[in-house]
Amino acid sequence: MTARPKITALYAECASPDSIRIEIKKARVVRDRWQRHVDGLARLLDTRLGQIEAGTWPDTTEEATR
């Protein structure tokens, strides 16, 4: 989704507390977005495994193959 910015030596030495707080806030937004993505994938995996166990996936009906 978003590449992690590198904390340069200059930034580490010169960044104000407000600047650091802003970067923390932005990083948390990205983390939360990724967590929602991971959670969605985990739900999909659970659903798929249940379908496989029930023998309903893959759908081999004629309509599904069109």
CORCORHU-V820637 format. One record per residue. N is the residue number from 1. RES is the residue in one small letter. SS is DSSP state (hx for helix, st for strand, lp for the rest). D_LAST is the distance of its C-alpha to the last C-alpha in Angstrom with 2 decimals. Layout:
# CORCORHU-V820637
n-><N:N>
res-><RES:RES>
ss-><SS:SS>
d_last-><D_LAST:D_LAST>
This chain:
# CORCORHU-V820637
n-><1:2:3:4:5:6:7:8:9:10:11:12:13:14:15:16:17:18:19:20:21:22:23:24:25:26:27:28:29:30:31:32:33:34:35:36:37:38:39:40:41:42:43:44:45:46:47:48:49:50:51:52:53:54:55:56:57:58:59:60:61:62:63:64:65:66>
res-><m:t:a:r:p:k:i:t:a:l:y:a:e:c:a:s:p:d:s:i:r:i:e:i:k:k:a:r:v:v:r:d:r:w:q:r:h:v:d:g:l:a:r:l:l:d:t:r:l:g:q:i:e:a:g:t:w:p:d:t:t:e:e:a:t:r>
ss-><lp:lp:lp:lp:lp:lp:lp:lp:hx:hx:hx:hx:hx:hx:lp:lp:hx:hx:hx:hx:hx:hx:hx:hx:hx:hx:hx:hx:hx:hx:hx:hx:hx:hx:hx:hx:hx:hx:hx:hx:hx:hx:hx:hx:hx:hx:hx:hx:hx:hx:hx:hx:hx:hx:lp:lp:lp:lp:lp:lp:lp:lp:lp:lp:lp:lp>
d_last-><33.04:36.67:38.96:42.07:45.17:47.96:51.24:53.76:57.40:58.48:56.22:57.35:60.95:60.89:58.16:59.55:58.71:56.80:54.75:53.95:53.00:50.60:48.94:48.69:47.07:44.50:43.77:43.28:40.77:38.74:39.15:37.98:34.87:34.03:34.84:32.34:29.70:30.79:30.84:27.27:26.12:28.26:26.72:23.18:24.48:26.12:23.03:20.94:23.82:24.08:20.45:20.98:24.27:22.83:20.14:17.30:15.92:13.69:11.36:10.29:9.24:6.80:5.54:5.62:3.80:0.00>
